[in-house]
Amino acid sequence: MELPNNIDSKFRYILIAAKRARQLQSGVRPLVQTQTKRATKVAQQEVSSGLIPFEVIEAKPEGEKE
């Protein structure tokens, strides 16, 4: 699997695509035009194209206060 440049791990890619696929299944319009109707494939294409914004939130070590 070839990861997009802005995604650092397969796990993160899968999480982002799965969340987007759920949005597509609930009726959100796709951001890309494609032949397939499968939400998972559309979501993967959108993530690979860099059309899905996401933010990586770093976990704070235990015991550290805000």
N, C-alpha and C positions, 0 to 999 in steps of 0.2 A: 504494500500500500504506500503510495506516494503522498506524503503530508504537505499541505500548503505551507508556505514560508512563515506565516504568522502564527501557526499552531505548533506547540513544542512537543506534543505527545499524542500517540494514537488514542489514549484514553480520553484526553480532552476533546479531540476531534469527534469521537463517538458520542460523548456527552452533549456536545453542541448540536450535532446533527440529529440526535434523538429528540432533543428538546424542540428543535425546529420542525421535525417531522410531526410531533404532537400538535404543534400550532397549525400546520398545514391540514392535518386530519380534522381539526376543529373548525376549519373554514377560512383560514387566512389565505389570501391569494399568494401564489408563488412569485418570487422575484426574478425568475428566469423562465424563458420559454423553452419547453422541452416536449419530446414526443411521449415520454412516459407519464403515467398518471400516479405512479407509486410514490407516496409521500417520502419514503426513505431515500429513494434515488434523487428526487427533487431536492431534498434537504442536503444531501451530500454534494450535489452540484452547486447549490447556493453557498455552502461553507467553503468548498474548494475555490470558488470564484471570489471569495472575500466579501460577500454581500451581507453576511451575518455578523453584526458587531457583538463582541463579548468582552468582558473584563475579567482579568485574573486577580482575585483577591488573595493576598498572602496571609496565611495564618500566623497569628502571633504566638510566640512560645508561651507555655503555661506559666502563670505567675506574673506575667508582664501586664501592667495596667495601661489603659488607653491614655 
